[in-house]
Amino acid sequence: MTVVHVVLPGDIDDPATPSGGNSYDRRACRGLAALGWTVREHPVPGGWPYPEAGERAALAGLLAALPAGALVLLDGLVASTVPEVLAPHAHRLRLVILVHLPRDDDVEARALAAATAVVATSEWTRRRLLDRYRLAAARVAVAAPGVDPAPLAPGSPAGGRLLCVAAVTPVKGHDVLADALAEVADLPWRCDWVGSLTREPAFVARLSGRLAGTGLADRVRRPGPLTGAALDAAYAAADLLILPSRQETYGMVVTEALARGVPVLGSDTGGLPDTLGRAPDGTRPGLLVPSGNPAALAAALRAWLTGPVLRARLRRAARQRRDTLTGWTVTAQRLAAALKEATAA
C-alpha cells in the first residue's frame, strides 16, 4: 500500500475560514484514501504563506523526521514561501507541491525547483507556472477540482435571487459588486454574500458604509461563511452566481453553481473562463465581464434581470454544462497518477 505524507495548512478544517484550497485538500486526502493510499496528514499551524521563524522551524523538523524516500505532498500555501526549508530535503524526500494560486516570484521559483513534481489545480495555473518558471513540462501535472452531483435549482421567473460565494476581500471584488448593484438598484433583486467577513475587517467596514450610503444594506445579506446544508440551501435558492474576482485560478464555486444548473456571471480573468466552460453546443452557461469594472458588471446584471430570453438561454446552457462536470474521484485519480510518477522519478 502506497504511503503519502500530506502537509496541510493548520486551519484546513476550521469552519470559520472555509476556502477553496482547504476544501480541495480535504477532498483530495479522502479521495486518495478511497483509492487505497495510506494518507498521513500533517497540519502545520502558522500564518501561511508568511510564517514566523518558529513555524518555519516546525516545518523543517517535520520534514527531517520523515524517512528517506518518503513521498510528501505539500500544499502550496505552505511550501511556496519556504524554499530554504525544502531545499535540504530535495534529494532525500520525494517532494510534490500542490499549487492552488501561483505567487509569480523568485521565492516560489526556488521552492518549486526543490520539488520532484508539481501539481496544479487548473490548466490555467499549469500554463502560468510553465510560462513564469523554468520547469520541465513533464514535471507539472494537473488535477482540477471535482464537484458533487446536486439537485437542480428551480430558479425564479424574475431571476432576482443573486448569490456571491467568496470571502469578502478585495481580490474577490465585492467592492466592484457593491458599485454594480447600486447601478441596478431600480430593479428588483436581492443578493446574498456568503463568505468570511473577518479576513479584511477594514475592507468589510468600508463596504458596509458604501452599502448603507446607497440604500442597499437591507438588500445585500451577509450571513458569513456557510457550509453543509446551509450552503446547499443558498445555492438551491439562487438564480445567478456572481463571482467578480480580480484574480481567480479556478473558481470552485462556479462548478458548484453549474452542478445545480445555476448560470454564472464572472470576471474574465485567470482560469475562471475555463472553469465556466461551454455547454456541448458551444454556448456559455453564463456571462464574463472584465475584472474590476463595475459598469460592465452592472450592464451584465441589467441584461440578466431584464432579459427573460437571455435568462432562459443561460439556464439551458448551465443545465447542459452540468452534465459534463467531473467528480472528485477523477481529481483523486489524476493526483494519484502524478504522485506515482514522482515516486518513479
C-alpha positions, -999 to 999 in steps of 0.1 A, spaced: 0 0 0 14 34 -11 20 59 17 18 97 11 25 123 38 4 154 32 15 187 47 -16 209 51 -24 244 65 -33 242 101 -67 257 96 -78 231 70 -109 221 90 -118 254 106 -154 261 97 -148 298 103 -123 301 75 -135 279 46 -116 283 13 -114 265 -20 -79 254 -12 -89 238 21 -119 221 5 -97 208 -23 -71 194 2 -97 177 23 -114 161 -7 -80 151 -21 -70 133 11 -103 114 12 -101 106 -25 -65 92 -22 -76 71 8 -106 57 -12 -81 47 -39 -62 26 -14 -34 50 -4 -23 54 32 -27 91 38 -8 106 67 -19 141 73 4 167 89 -14 200 95 11 228 103 -2 258 123 11 291 112 4 323 94 9 308 60 21 319 35 40 342 58 52 320 86 73 332 116 107 317 124 93 292 148 67 279 123 94 275 97 114 255 122 85 233 130 80 225 93 117 218 89 115 194 119 85 177 104 104 170 71 135 159 89 116 133 109 102 116 77 120 85 65 143 88 35 125 83 2 91 93 17 65 107 -7 54 142 6 26 162 -9 28 198 3 0 224 -1 15 254 -20 2 278 6 28 262 30 55 253 6 58 282 -18 75 307 5 99 284 23 125 272 -3 152 272 24 132 247 44 126 224 14 160 225 -3 178 204 23 153 176 17 151 178 -21 172 147 -26 162 127 5 124 130 0 100 129 -29 85 164 -26 54 172 -46 40 207 -43 3 213 -49 -2 248 -64 -36 264 -60 -25 300 -66 8 309 -83 28 336 -65 48 347 -95 80 354 -76 116 342 -73 109 327 -39 83 304 -53 106 296 -82 132 283 -58 106 263 -38 93 246 -70 128 239 -81 132 218 -49 102 196 -58 103 163 -76 70 172 -92 43 200 -92 6 195 -94 -15 225 -105 -52 227 -97 -61 241 -132 -48 241 -167 -45 279 -164 -23 275 -134 -1 250 -152 3 273 -182 12 302 -158 38 281 -140 54 269 -172 55 305 -186 69 320 -154 94 294 -143 120 271 -158 101 239 -152 101 208 -174 65 204 -187 66 167 -177 71 177 -141 39 197 -139 6 178 -138 -30 190 -134 -56 177 -110 -86 201 -113 -112 202 -86 -143 179 -89 -178 187 -79 -205 166 -62 -238 160 -80 -266 182 -67 -303 187 -74 -313 213 -100 -321 247 -86 -356 256 -97 -349 293 -104 -374 321 -101 -392 337 -130 -377 371 -125 -341 359 -118 -336 383 -90 -321 359 -64 -284 367 -67 -256 349 -49 -219 355 -43 -199 328 -25 -165 341 -15 -146 356 14 -153 393 15 -119 406 4 -106 430 -23 -93 401 -45 -128 387 -47 -142 420 -59 -170 427 -35 -164 465 -39 -169 461 -76 -201 442 -70 -214 468 -45 -209 495 -71 -226 474 -98 -256 467 -76 -260 504 -69 -264 509 -106 -292 484 -108 -310 495 -77 -341 504 -97 -346 467 -105 -360 440 -81 -333 417 -67 -317 405 -35 -281 394 -32 -265 371 -6 -228 375 1 -218 341 16 -183 341 29 -160 352 57 -163 387 70 -131 386 91 -102 383 67 -102 420 58 -121 439 85 -112 474 73 -124 465 38 -156 450 51 -162 481 72 -158 504 41 -182 482 22 -208 483 50 -207 521 47 -210 520 10 -240 497 11 -257 519 37 -249 551 17 -265 536 -14 -296 523 4 -287 487 -3 -279 474 32 -312 456 35 -310 441 0 -275 427 4 -275 400 31 -241 389 46 -246 357 67 -209 350 69 -194 316 58 -219 287 53 -212 250 50 -231 218 45 -269 220 43 -269 258 48 -247 264 18 -266 239 -3 -298 258 6 -282 291 -6 -273 275 -40 -308 260 -43 -324 294 -38 -301 312 -63 -309 323 -98 -274 336 -107 -240 331 -91 -218 362 -93 -180 360 -89 -164 394 -96 -129 384 -87 -99 404 -97 -79 371 -97 -91 336 -99 -71 304 -108 -101 281 -110 -132 292 -90 -147 261 -74 -180 279 -66 -185 282 -104 -188 244 -108 -208 242 -75 -234 265 -92 -233 247 -125 -238 214 -107 -272 228 -98 -279 243 -132 -273 279 -120 -257 303 -145 -227 323 -136 -217 360 -140 -180 362 -135 -148 380 -143 -129 372 -175 -97 366 -155 -73 337 -149 -88 303 -150 -124 313 -145 -134 312 -182 -120 277 -185 -140 267 -154 -172 282 -167 -166 263 -199 -193 258 -225 -223 235 -230 -219 208 -256 -235 231 -282 -208 257 -275 -230 281 -255 -215 298 -224 -235 289 -193 -231 325 -181 -216 359 -188 -180 371 -185 -170 407 -179 -137 425 -174 -124 423 -139 -125 455 -118 -151 471 -140 -184 480 -121 -200 494 -152 -195 462 -172 -208 441 -143 -238 464 -139 -246 462 -176 -245 424 -175 -267 423 -144 -292 446 -161 -293 424 -191 -299 393 -169 -326 410 -148 -345 425 -177 -340 398 -203 -362 367 -200 -348 353 -233 -312 357 -220 -321 340 -187 -337 311 -205 -307 306 -228 -282 307 -199 -302 284 -177 -305 259 -206 -267 261 -212 -260 257 -174 -281 226 -173 -263 211 -203 -229 221 -188 -240 203 -156 -239 170 -174 -202 175 -185 -188 181 -150 -164 156 -134 -165 144 -98 -138 142 -71 -129 106 -80 -114 119 -112 -95 145 -93 -81 118 -69 -72 96 -98 -52 124 -116 -35 133 -83 -26 97 -77 -11 94 -112 11 124 -105 22 111 -72 31 77 -88 52 95 -114 70 113 -86 77 81 -68 91 66 -100 112 96 -109 
